[in-house]
Amino acid sequence: MKLAIAFGLLLSLLAVSAAAERFDFFYFVQQWPGSYCDTWRGCCFPDSGKPAADFGIHGLWPNYAQCHGRYGLARAVLGDDAFFSIVGRRGRCWPQYCGGDYDDNALRPWEIRDLIASLERSWPTLSCKSGRSFEFWSYEWKKHGTCSNLEPHDYFARALALKAAHNLTAILAGAGIVPSATETYSVSSVSDAITQGTGFTANLDCNRDADGESQLYQVFMCVDREAKRLIDCPLHKRSKCSDQVKLPLF
Ligand SMILES: *[C@@H]1O[C@H](CO)[C@@H](O)[C@H](O)[C@H]1NC(C)=O
């Protein structure tokens, strides 16, 4: 009896895992390279060379409008190992690893070969783990892209198109917010500039430089499920920014 229930659940889970992911929106996350690099941790430049002093893509992340406990019963019955091997490591606030954490879900270079030059410019790695930006894209694909209901080429092409359509570096510069070693800017002026420039309000994420000063690190824009248009964010992240933030040189 127990076995039959578990088997039934298994079958329905397999059906669910093959179906479209139900998420509500994407976070399109861009990072300021100066703020990535000047923390105590530091950074490394990719094999393709020092990136431009421009916001770079961190990721395009499917997200739920509300956190919830997915498949709680199935997980309890199957146990974590079996559960995760079937449905992947879906989290409570966003889906992730929708194809599981397997190598056969890795991104293949030929799938995005015509995008590689643009990705190297717009989505460079700054991690010291590897100078190969491809590993960054592949990680993002496995963790987030596999939950996007998009093919790899569309997933990366749409992220690039979003970045090109809303140039944060230019939008901020237009409001007098330019990289500087000493200047600080009010968070509200940064936020207002982005709202003016894109038509939508962003969530801002800050980190601290090696001296402990607050600086603009990442900008989260919300995007529709097709990854084509900005939308009003269904939820607002709590900002860790101080009232005044830096935008360090890179
Ligand atoms: C964004 O704008 C900046 C500043 O005007 C410029 O240097 C950069 O090349 C632009 N980026 C893209 C991807 O067009």
PDBQT file of the ligand as one rigid body, heavy atoms in Angstrom, charges set to zero:
ROOT
HETATM    1  C1  LIG A 301      26.285  51.716 -21.735  1.00  0.00    +0.000 C 
HETATM    2  O1  LIG A 301      26.580  53.061 -21.575  1.00  0.00    +0.000 OA
HETATM    3  C2  LIG A 301      27.940  53.305 -21.263  1.00  0.00    +0.000 C 
HETATM    4  C3  LIG A 301      28.078  54.781 -20.890  1.00  0.00    +0.000 C 
HETATM    5  O2  LIG A 301      27.429  55.600 -21.828  1.00  0.00    +0.000 OA
HETATM    6  C4  LIG A 301      28.788  52.881 -22.451  1.00  0.00    +0.000 C 
HETATM    7  O3  LIG A 301      30.152  53.111 -22.170  1.00  0.00    +0.000 OA
HETATM    8  C5  LIG A 301      28.546  51.395 -22.694  1.00  0.00    +0.000 C 
HETATM    9  O4  LIG A 301      29.257  50.971 -23.828  1.00  0.00    +0.000 OA
HETATM   10  C6  LIG A 301      27.079  51.098 -22.864  1.00  0.00    +0.000 C 
HETATM   11  N1  LIG A 301      26.897  49.659 -22.863  1.00  0.00    +0.000 N 
HETATM   12  C7  LIG A 301      26.266  49.036 -23.826  1.00  0.00    +0.000 C 
HETATM   13  C8  LIG A 301      26.159  47.550 -23.673  1.00  0.00    +0.000 C 
HETATM   14  O5  LIG A 301      25.782  49.600 -24.791  1.00  0.00    +0.000 OA
ENDROOT
TORSDOF 0
